[in-house]
Amino acid sequence: MLKWPLIAAAVLAVLIAGYLWYAVAIANPKVMAELKAQPDGDRAARTMILTFPDGTELPVNYLREGDTVFAGSDGRWWRAFRGDGAPVSMLIRGRRLTGHATAELDDQAFIDDVFSRLRPAASWVPRALDAKLVIITLDRTATGADG
């Protein structure tokens, strides 16, 4: 009687592992290569490469408003920015920027407002997937008039 639920659970686990492998080993490197090769492309207008303090790079969607960059996390990477946060660098439209990232976990009205601009076509996604908002305050040298 437990045979079929165990088989179903095993199949689901394999599918999830396969998807995660695909995202990390195939999709993310392709997206990052495209962002570097085509900094004025359509994808680069909404996706940046975020570099964590340990050197890990990840393509993430972003919204820049003045000296602030907002990023939405559907995975667990936002945890690197809990509490006091951490320094980061970003590649946005071919330009390397630096700043300090923190995860906003408390002000749901603010989070909803930012996600409405960050992901306007998918306003239901952040809550459904328990997405987290990461706020990056750019270093003063990164806030020039061309941003």
LINTA-V226818 format. One record per helix or strand of 2 or more residues. SS is the DSSP state (hx for helix, st for strand). FROM is the first residue (numbers start at 1). TO is the last residue. If there is no record, write none. Layout:
BEGIN
ss->SS from->FROM to->TO
ss->SS from->FROM to->TO
END
This chain:
BEGIN
ss->hx from->3 to->37
ss->hx from->43 to->45
ss->st from->47 to->51
ss->st from->57 to->65
ss->st from->68 to->73
ss->hx from->77 to->81
ss->st from->86 to->92
ss->st from->95 to->104
ss->hx from->108 to->118
ss->hx from->120 to->122
ss->hx from->125 to->128
ss->st from->132 to->138
ss->hx from->140 to->142
END
